[in-house]
């Protein structure tokens, strides 16, 4: 992914979250003249009752050439992965 498109995507996500945006699903589409990026809420924290996922997820998956997860599917079963991610979610300066 191009660095400027990644920055734009992350900026949009932060703006949407900061404004407490609400949507029918947690799939957002970010486009440029040459690329499309789908930003989707995490699937690995959903309950079984959250399935099936909204149609926007399936559409995004079908239209994507590459899917990137912040954690590979299944990796959260490994205690060391959970511990590493939990450590990243906490500031080290007591905040």
RODO-2510 file (C-alpha; in nm, 4 decimals, decimal comma):
residues 95
     n   res          X          Y          Z
     1     x     0,0000     0,0000     0,0000
     2     x     0,1271     0,3461    -0,0777
     3     x     0,2374     0,5401     0,2321
     4     x     0,0193     0,8428     0,1532
     5     x    -0,2876     0,6231     0,1085
     6     x    -0,2168     0,4460     0,4365
     7     x    -0,1792     0,7812     0,6164
     8     x    -0,5008     0,9087     0,4610
     9     x    -0,6826     0,5894     0,5596
    10     x    -0,5631     0,6036     0,9174
    11     x    -0,6424     0,9746     0,9419
    12     x    -0,9958     0,9113     0,8212
    13     x    -1,0384     0,6303     1,0716
    14     x    -0,9213     0,8510     1,3589
    15     x    -1,1553     1,1318     1,2530
    16     x    -1,4487     0,8939     1,2321
    17     x    -1,3749     0,7408     1,5695
    18     x    -1,3096     1,0774     1,7336
    19     x    -1,6464     1,2030     1,6161
    20     x    -1,8097     0,8867     1,7512
    21     x    -1,9360     0,8045     1,4047
    22     x    -2,2087     0,5467     1,3811
    23     x    -2,2804     0,3281     1,0812
    24     x    -2,4885     0,0275     0,9842
    25     x    -2,1677    -0,1761     0,9662
    26     x    -1,8057    -0,1212     1,0556
    27     x    -1,6756    -0,1175     0,6980
    28     x    -1,5533     0,2130     0,5599
    29     x    -1,4312     0,2737     0,2061
    30     x    -1,1427     0,5109     0,1348
    31     x    -1,0758     0,5856    -0,2302
    32     x    -0,8288     0,7750    -0,4405
    33     x    -0,8146     0,8058    -0,8188
    34     x    -0,6053     0,4861    -0,8335
    35     x    -0,6850     0,2837    -0,5197
    36     x    -0,9565     0,1704    -0,2864
    37     x    -0,8971     0,0671     0,0737
    38     x    -1,1604    -0,0987     0,2890
    39     x    -1,1280    -0,0434     0,6636
    40     x    -1,3177    -0,2983     0,8649
    41     x    -1,3761    -0,3358     1,2352
    42     x    -1,2079    -0,6292     1,4026
    43     x    -1,3769    -0,9591     1,3497
    44     x    -1,1866    -1,1590     1,6120
    45     x    -1,3613    -0,9942     1,9041
    46     x    -1,7116    -1,0654     1,7831
    47     x    -1,9482    -1,3087     1,9457
    48     x    -2,0963    -1,5971     1,7512
    49     x    -2,4292    -1,4112     1,7708
    50     x    -2,2767    -1,1303     1,5586
    51     x    -2,2723    -1,3593     1,2560
    52     x    -2,3495    -1,3507     0,9753
    53     x    -2,1503    -1,0344     0,9170
    54     x    -2,3168    -0,7484     0,7293
    55     x    -2,3054    -0,7813     0,3490
    56     x    -2,0518    -0,4943     0,3328
    57     x    -1,7854    -0,7264     0,4788
    58     x    -1,8369    -0,9913     0,2122
    59     x    -1,8376    -0,7257    -0,0622
    60     x    -1,5113    -0,5789     0,0695
    61     x    -1,3499    -0,9236     0,0869
    62     x    -1,4600    -1,0109    -0,2683
    63     x    -1,3282    -0,6824    -0,4095
    64     x    -0,9927    -0,6916    -0,2285
    65     x    -0,6663    -0,8098    -0,3794
    66     x    -0,5035    -0,8245    -0,0350
    67     x    -0,6390    -0,8567     0,3183
    68     x    -0,4261    -0,7460     0,6137
    69     x    -0,5115    -0,8237     0,9751
    70     x    -0,3508    -0,6546     1,2746
    71     x    -0,3179    -1,0063     1,4166
    72     x    -0,3252    -1,3166     1,1978
    73     x    -0,6464    -1,5182     1,2424
    74     x    -0,6003    -1,7756     1,5155
    75     x    -0,2928    -1,6051     1,6649
    76     x    -0,4931    -1,4731     1,9607
    77     x    -0,5073    -1,8317     2,0877
    78     x    -0,1348    -1,8063     2,1677
    79     x    -0,0690    -1,6638     2,5173
    80     x     0,2484    -1,4812     2,4081
    81     x     0,0587    -1,2988     2,1322
    82     x    -0,2171    -1,1937     2,3736
    83     x     0,0424    -1,0752     2,6256
    84     x     0,2342    -0,8754     2,3616
    85     x    -0,0822    -0,7045     2,2363
    86     x    -0,2014    -0,6308     2,5897
    87     x     0,1359    -0,4671     2,6578
    88     x     0,0975    -0,2464     2,3511
    89     x    -0,2401    -0,1223     2,4752
    90     x    -0,1002     0,0262     2,7954
    91     x     0,1113     0,3363     2,8350
    92     x     0,4320     0,2724     3,0259
    93     x     0,4185     0,6092     3,2046
    94     x     0,1206     0,5121     3,4282
    95     x    -0,1444     0,6781     3,2097
***
